[in-house]
């Protein structure tokens, strides 16, 4: 395909280019030889420099005059909506536009072996592990990861000479004009289903709706493919048994699992475990990460990688930023950690994993109710139990509080009451600065502080390091 100005591969314009996924994919297409440009409402570093260093033009603000006649694909990010001047101009002119998942389907995924990693939790970690194992094995995989992997150049890569693509398969919707889950577009040959819980209350009404969309994805796996599912979770078993037309393999701890995880042990360096007669070391902690690794191992075996290579690659796994990412240690030996966890299950597992690594240390959980689900009272009962796995807790005011009706909101005061009833010291503060002031009074030498948020949280990590 040539674009309208003669470029061999075409011109792609990304609307919302500074989003994490959009920016990573835009850079990957630029590296693959496409001409790439785009716009966003807020153009800031580090994404601004990341894109400009690759020769990608970024237009600040959404304007009708940004659109041009030489674009082959207008890619509309799922944060865009009606009323956006560029969206309205595209629709008025009858110009073709696509969602990001649709673009990937047509330009990257057709004709390839696609490994799609899905689930309410663990997608980014499992996707990165599997990508790294294939990379270590010399298979040069294409990939798209919803995070920043430590040992890979960036969050996405597409090349013409790769037969394998590993993708993080998000169940969130594709665009304002396509409310199907993103993973419906990803043509899975191998589908990994880590787990299945209620989340994204702004998209799904209930768990039944979540299971329905996972069922749609499972039905897309061909008969010569494979479904790897959490054999210990009833929701996964139910959906795969009902919807699958492809072979499936249960991975987990239970006796009913086809690939059973055994002999789990932990030390300060990480986790050791066995699966299908082979032993492995993972430089991460917690059962949740062992399960993620087991999925990646089983998928890599299906992809033709031998156990010895997997073992060597997994031992060198470098992790992902914002997943138990140590931001610094103060002179008082206070460790500040960043973690993306925001669902109660992910919070609980993150805290339990840190217990192994920092045995004997007092553990603080600093939580920002920021996601569209945790801002609501959906997890009013389960959130306190998850946070109680820390020794002490601080919660900030709900993000974008004014955009929720009072009866919809999470009640932080009730969370405080529930935590204090378990004997867990708990503090509700209005913002990051107030939390820092609280920790200046309450933190002790040697404490471990984990910040749990899917956003920037007012730069709280650096503020804590400076203050403590």
N, C-alpha and C positions, 0 to 999 in steps of 0.2 A: 504494500500500500504506500502510495506517495501522498503527501499532504498537498494542499492547494497552492503552496509556494515552491513545491518541488522536493521537499525533504522526503527521503526514501521511506521513513517509517511513520511519518505523520506528526501532527501538532495536537497535543493534549492540553486542555485548559481546565485547571482544578479550582472549583469554587469552594472556598474554605480550605485553602492549601496549607495553612499553618496548623491544622489539627494534626495530632500525632500520627494517626494512620494515613491521612491524606498526604502529609509531608513526606513520610517514609516511602509511600508508593510513588509519589511524584518523582522523588530522587531516583528510585529504582528504574523508572521508565526513562528518565534522562540518561542514566548510566547505560541503559540498553539501546540508546541511539535515537530516542524520540526527541522531538522539540517539545519543551514543557514550559508552561507559564501558568499563572493563576492569581487569585485575589483572596483577600480576607479582610475582616473588619478590624482586626488588631494584629499588626505585623510587628512582632517582638522577637528578640533573641531568647533562647538559642536557635529556634527554628528558622528565623530570618537569615542568620549567618549560614546555617546548615544548607539551606536552599540556594542562597546567592553564591556560595562557594562552588556550587555545581552549575553555575551559569543559568539558573532559573529566575526568570523575571517575576517579581511579586508586585501586584498592584494593591495599594492600600485603600480599602473601602470598596463596597459593591456599587458599581455605577454602570448604567446602560452603555456608556461610551467605552467601557473596557472590552466589550465584545467586538470581534473582528471577523472578516470573511475567510480567513485562512486557517480556522480551527476545524479539525476533523472530529474531535470528540469533546464536548463539554461535559465535564464530570461534576455532578452536583452532590456535595457532601450531605450526610444525613442530619447535620445541624442547620441546614438551610430550609427555609419555608416560604410559603406564599407571602408576597409583600416585599421580598428581596428584589431590588431593582433589576438585577441581572436575571433572576428567575423570571420575572414578569416580561422582560424584553425577549428572552428565549421563547417563552410561550406565545407571545404576540406575533413573533416572526415565524412560528412553526419550525424553528430550528431544532434538530435532534439533540437530545441530551440523555445522559445515562447516569445511573448510580455507580459508585465505586465498585461494589461487588459485580455488577453487570459488566463493567469494563474489564475486570480481572477475568471473568468467565470467557469473554470473547477474545482477548488479546494474550492471555497467559495460560489458561487452564485447559482449554480444549486439546484433546489428544495426549495429555500427560497423565502420569500417575500422581494423583492428588491425595495427600494425607491431611485430612481435616480434623483438627483437634477442637472438640466441643465440650461443654459442661458449664455449670454455674460457676465452678471454681477450678483453678489450676490450669486454665487454658494457656496463659502466657508462658508459664514455667515449662509445661509439657511440650509446647510447640518449640520452645528454645532448645530444650534437651534433645528432641528428635532431630531438629535441624543441625545441631552441633554434632550429633553422632554421625549423621550422613556426611557432613562436611569433613569430619575427622577421618571417615572411611574413604574420602576422595571421590564422593559421588556428586559434588558440586550442585547441591540442591537449589532450586528457586525457593524463596520463602517470603512470608509476610507475618510479622510478629507484632503484637500490640504492646510493645515495650522496647526497651533499649538493651539488647544482649551485650554482655561484657566482652565476648570473644569474637563477635561478628562485627563487620564494619558499620552496619546500620540496621534498621528495622525491616528492610525488605530488599530483595534482589531478584531480578528476572533476567535470564539469559536464554538465547535461542538454542544452545547446545545441551540444556539440562532436560532430562526426562522426568524428574521428580519435583514436585512442588509441595511444600509443607506450609499450611495456613492455620492461623488462629481463627476458628470458626465461631464468630459471635452470633448469639441469638437475637441481638437487638435489631431493630428494623433497618432497612436498606436506605430509604430516602422518604421524603414527604409524599412522593408519588408511588412508592412501592413499600408497603408496610410488612412485607414478608421479611423473615429473618435473613441476615446476611448470608448465613451458611447454606441457604437454599440454592444459591448461585454457584457453589464451589465445586460441583461435579466430583464428589468424593469417591475415590477407589477404596481408600481406607478411612473409616470414620472412627475416631476415638470419642467415646462418651464417658467423660470422667465422673459425672454426677449430674443430678437434676433436682433443683430446688426452686422455690418461688423467688423471683427477683424481678427487677425492672417493672415496678408497679405502675409506671406511666405507660407501659406498652401492653402488659398482660394483666388480665382481670384476676386470674387465680392460677394455681398449680396445674389445673386441667389444661389451661391454655398453653402453659409452658410445655407440657408433655405433648400436646398436639403438634407444636412446631418442631420439636425434636423428632416426632414420628414422621413428619414430612421429610426431614433430612435423612433419616434412616432408610426410607423407601427409595432414596436416590442411589444407594450403594449397589453396584452391579453384582451379578452372581459370581464373577471372578475376582471380586474384591473381598473385603473383610471388615466386620464391625467389631471393635474392641470395646467392651463395656465394663463398667464397675460391677463386678459380680456380687458385691456386698450391699448394693443399694436397690431397694425394691422398685423405685421409679424407673431406673434404667432397665431392670429385668422386664418389667411390665411392658414398656414401650417397645423394646427390641423384640420380645416374643410376639407382640401383636403386629408389628409393622414390617419387620425385616424380611427381605427376599434374598439376602446374601448370607454367607456363612458368618457366624459370630463366635467370639471367644470371650469368656468371662475372666477378668483379671481382678485379683483381690486376695484377701486374707482367709476367706471362708473355705470350708471343705468342698463346696460345690463349684469352686472356681477351676477353670481349665488351666490357667496359668496362676499358680498359687504362690503368694509371697510368704516366705518363711524366714526364720532365724534373724529377725530384726534386732540389731543392737546399736547403741549410740556411744560415741565418745566425743571429746571436744572438737575433733576434726570433722565429724560428720556421721553418716549412717552406713551400716553394713547390713546386707540382706541377701537372700537367695531367691531365685525364681527359675522354674523349669530346669533344675539341676545345675544352675550356674550361680556363682556368688559374685557380688558387685559391691563397690564402695562408692558412695555419693557424698561429695563435700558440702552437704546441706543437712539440716536437722528436721526431725518431725515425721510422723507417719504420713502426713499429707504429701510431703515431698517424696517419700519412698513410693507412694502410690503413683505419683506423677512419673517417676523414673521407671516404674514397672511398665506403665503404658508405653513410654518411649522405647524401652528395650524390646517389648513384644512387637511393636510396629516396625522397628528397625530390623528385627529378625525376619519379618514378612518381606521386608524390602531387600533382603539378601545380605545383610551385614552379619558377620560371624561373631559369636560371643566374645572372643578374645579382643577384637577391635572395639566392640561396644564397651567392654570392661575398661579398656585403656582410655577411650574417649570420655566416658562418664566420670572417671576419676579426675579428669582435667576440666570438667564443666565449670565455667566461670560465673554462672548465675545471671541475674537480670537486675538492672537498676530498679529501685523501688520495691524489691522483694527481699525483705530482711537486709537492707542495704545500710551498712554502718556509715553514718555521715561524719562521725568523729568521736574522739574520746578526750575529755577535759583533763586538766591537771589534777582534778579531784577524782579521777578514774570513773567519771560518769560517762556512760556510753549512750550516744544518741543514734537511734536506728529509724530508718524510713521504711514503711511498708504500705502497700496499696490496699490492704484488706479493708473492706467496708461492709461485707455481709457477715452476719453473726457466725456462720460456720467458718468462714475464712479468718475472722478475728480470733476465734477460739483456737483454730489450728496454728495460726501464726504465733500466738502466745505460748501454746504448748511446745512448739518447736524451739522457741527461744529459751524455754526452761532447760532443755537439754544442753544448749550451748553455754548458758550462763547459770549453771547450777549453783545454788547457794546465794545468788544475787537477788536483791529486791527489784522487782519488775514493775514499772509504771506503764500503763496504757493511756495514751493521749488520743482521744477520738474526736473526729470532726464529722457530724451528721451532714453529709454533703451530697450523696447520690440521691437520685430521684426516689429510691425506695427507703433508704435509711432516714430521710427527712420526714417520712410519713410514719404513722403509728403501726405499720405492718409488723415491725419487729419489736413492738413495745414490751412483749413478754420475753422474747428470746435474746435480745441484746444484753440485758443485765447479766444473764447467765454466762454469755460469751466473755464479757468484760471481766467477770469475777475470776477468770483464770489469771488475771494480773494481781499483784499485791496492793496496788493503788491505782486510781483512775481519775483522769480529768476529761470532761466533755465540754466542747465549745457550743455556743449558740448555733442553732440550726441554720445552715446556709440558705440564703434567699428566703428567709422566714416569711416575708410579706407576700410571697407568691403562693402560699398554701392557706387554705381555710383552716381556722383554729381547730375544727373537729378532725381534720386530716393529719395534723402535725404529730410527730413524736413528742412526748412529754418528758423532757430531760429530768425534771424534778422527780417524776415517778421512777425514772431509771436510777437516780441518786438514792431514793428510798429503798429500792430493791437491792442495790449494791450494799448499802449500809446494813441492811438486815442480814446479809451474809458475812458481816464483819469486814468488808472491804472499804477502806477509806475512799471517799468519792467527792469530787468537787466539780461544780458547774460554773463555768466562767464565760464571759461574753465573747472573748476573742483570743487570738494567739498571744497578744501582749499580756493579757490578764493571766493566761495560763503560765507564761514564763515567770511572771511575778510570783504566782503561787508556788511554782517549783523552786524558786530561789529560797523560799521559806521551808519547803517540805522535803526537797531532795537531800539525800545523804551521800557521802563519799562512797563510791563503788556501785551506785544504783545504775540500772539499765532502763532507759526511757525509749519506748517504741511509739512512734507517731503513726497513727492509722488514719489514712485519708486518701481519697482518689483525686485530690487537688493539691495546690501549692501550700494551702493552710497558712497564708500570711508570712511565709518565710520562717516558720517557727523553728525549723531545725537549726539554722544558723544562729537564731536568737537564743536558743537554749544553750548552744555551745559557747556563745559569748558570755551569757549570764552566769553559767555554772563553771 
